[in-house]
Amino acid sequence: MFALAYNLGNFLRRLALPNYVKHWSLTTLREKLIKIGAKVVSGARYIVFQMAEVAIPRGLFRAILERIRRLKPTSVVFR
């Protein structure tokens, strides 16, 4: 479990964080991004991820999600 959490933190820090927060430590990432309370509200046409505004600013969260979305999976060829 620890290795999985560590790898997730490194993934976020190296590939998904905007430049102005890349210096955050893994502890800061855990406290600000992972250990937050949130809920998913869905309606007929939308799904909303509601979280406390004090965790991180909405724009930063949106930028992180956009960077994750832009990552393209690589194809694996087995020989």
GUVEX-49183 format. One line per 4 residues: for each residue x, y, z of N, C-alpha, C. Coordinates in pm, whole numbers, plus 32768, in hexadecimal, padded with zeros to 4 digits. Atoms other than C-alpha are relative to their C-alpha. Layout:
BEGIN
X Y Z X Y Z X Y Z | ...
***
This chain:
BEGIN
8052 7F89 8000 8000 8000 8000 8056 807E 8000 | 7FAA 7F8B 7FF9 8116 80F0 8057 803F 801D 7F78 | 7FC1 7FED 8083 81C3 80B8 7F08 7F9E 8039 7F9B | 8067 7FCC 805B 807D 80F7 7E4D 7FE7 8094 801A
8016 7F74 7FDD 8042 823D 7F08 8078 8056 7FD8 | 7F87 7FB7 8025 81AB 82A9 7ED0 8005 8016 7F69 | 7FFF 7FF5 8092 8193 8261 7D5A 7F96 805F 7FCD | 8069 7FA2 8025 804B 831F 7D3F 802E 8090 8019
7FCD 7F7C 7FE1 80EC 844A 7DE9 806A 802D 7F9E | 7F99 7FDE 8063 8218 8440 7D01 7FC4 8019 7F77 | 8046 7FEA 807F 8131 8421 7BD5 7FC6 808D 7FFC | 803C 7F7B 7FFC 8075 8558 7C3F 806B 806C 7FFA
7F9A 7F99 7FF9 81AF 861A 7C8B 804C 8010 7F7D | 7FAC 7FF8 8078 8270 85C6 7B4E 7FB1 801C 7F80 | 8046 7FF9 8080 8164 85B0 7A42 7F85 805A 7FFF | 8082 7FBF 8002 802A 8661 7AB1 7FFB 8088 8044
8006 7F80 7FBA 8083 878D 7B87 8031 8073 7FA9 | 7FCE 7F88 8044 80A1 88E9 7AF0 8087 802A 803C | 7F77 7FDC 7FD5 81FE 8980 7B0B 8005 804A 8085 | 7FF7 7FAF 7F87 81A9 8A6E 7C25 7FE4 7FB2 8080
8010 8052 7F87 8156 894E 7D16 804F 7F7E 7FF8 | 7FB0 8079 800D 824E 8844 7C9F 8062 7FEE 8074 | 7FA3 8009 7F90 832C 8893 7DC9 7FC0 7FC7 807E | 8042 8037 7F8A 8226 880C 7EBE 803B 7F78 8022
7FD0 8082 7FD4 829E 86E8 7F8D 7F8E 7F9B 7FF7 | 8068 8067 8002 81E7 859C 7F90 7F9F 8010 8076 | 8057 7FE8 7F8D 8161 85F5 80EA 7F99 806C 7FE1 | 805B 7F94 8026 80CB 8738 8066 7F98 7FCE 7F9C
805E 8039 8060 8031 867F 7F40 7F96 7FAD 8046 | 805D 8055 7FB9 7F96 8583 8029 7F9B 8053 804F | 805A 7FB0 7FAD 7F06 868B 810E 7FA2 8056 7FAF | 8053 7FA4 804D 7E83 8773 8000 7FAB 7FBD 7F95
8047 803C 8070 7E15 8685 7EEC 7FBC 7F7C 8021 | 8033 8087 7FEB 7DD6 852B 7F78 7FAB 7FF7 807E | 8049 8008 7F83 7D60 855B 80DF 7F97 806F 800B | 8069 7F9A 7FFD 7C36 8638 808B 7F79 7FBC 8000
8088 8032 8005 7AC8 8604 80BD 7FBB 8036 7F85 | 8045 7FD5 807A 79F8 860F 7F83 7F8A 7FA4 7FE7 | 806F 8056 8028 78BB 8589 7EEC 7FE2 8016 7F6E | 8024 7FFA 808D 7843 8540 7D8F 7F68 800E 7FF8
808F 7FE7 8012 76EF 85D0 7D32 7FE2 7FF1 7F6C | 8020 8013 808E 7650 8558 7BF1 7F6E 8022 7FE7 | 8087 7FDF 802D 7522 85D9 7B39 7FE7 7FBC 7F7B | 8022 803D 8081 7481 8583 79EF 806A 801B 7F96
7FA0 7FDB 8068 7587 8639 791E 808C 801B 8032 | 7F7E 7FD7 7FCE 76AF 8672 7A01 802A 7FAB 8078 | 7FC6 803A 7F88 7795 85E5 7B0A 805A 806B 803C | 7FB4 7F97 7FBE 7827 86D8 7C07 804F 7FC3 8073
7FA7 8029 7F94 794F 8694 7CED 8009 8075 8061 | 8001 7F91 7FA1 7912 8770 7E1F 8067 7FE5 806D | 7F9D 800D 7F97 7A30 87AD 7F0E 8012 8087 8044 | 7FEB 7F84 7FB5 7A93 88AD 8011 805D 805C 7FB2
7FB0 7FA0 804B 7B1D 89E6 7F6A 8085 801B 8044 | 7F84 7FE3 7FB9 7C27 8A04 8077 806C 7F99 7FE3 | 7F9B 8066 801C 7CD5 88C3 8007 8063 8034 7F99 | 7FB0 7FC0 8069 7D5D 8951 7EC0 7FA2 8056 7FAE
8057 7FAC 8053 7CDB 8A60 7DDA 7FC5 7FB1 7F8B | 8047 8044 806C 7BE4 89F3 7CCF 8052 7FFD 7F7F | 7FAF 7FF9 8079 7CC8 8A66 7BB6 8074 7F9E 8000 | 7F92 8060 7FF5 7DEB 8994 7C34 7FCD 7F72 7FEF
803A 8085 800E 7D0E 8860 7C53 7FDC 7FE6 7F6E | 8024 800D 808E 7C8B 889A 7AF2 807D 7FEB 7FAA | 7F85 800F 804D 7DEF 88C1 7A6D 803D 7F75 8012 | 7FCB 8086 7FE7 7E5C 877A 7B11 7FAE 7F98 7FB4
8054 805E 804A 7D32 86BE 7A80 8016 8009 7F6A | 7FE6 7FEF 808F 7D77 8751 7928 8085 7FC0 7FD8 | 7F7F 803E 801D 7EE3 86E4 7936 7FF7 7F68 8004 | 8014 8091 7FFA 7E79 8584 799C 7FB7 7FD1 7F83
804E 8025 8077 7D7D 857C 787D 8057 7FFD 7F83 | 7FAC 7FF8 8077 7E88 85DE 7780 806B 7F94 7FF8 | 7F9D 806B 8005 7F70 84C1 77E1 7FCA 7F8F 7FA9 | 802C 806A 805B 7F5D 83BA 76D2 803E 7F7C 802C
7FC7 8081 7FDC 7F84 824D 7728 805A 7FCC 7F90 | 7FA7 803A 8063 80A0 819D 767C 7FD5 7F70 7FE3 | 8024 8089 8020 8060 805A 75C6 8074 7FA3 8023 | 7F9E 8062 7FD7 8113 7F27 7645 7FFD 7F8D 7F9D
7FF6 806D 805F 818E 7E23 7550 8049 7F8D 8043 | 7FC3 8076 7FC5 81D4 7CC7 75D5 803A 7FAB 7F91 | 7FBF 8055 8066 82C9 7BF0 7513 8020 7F7A 8038
***
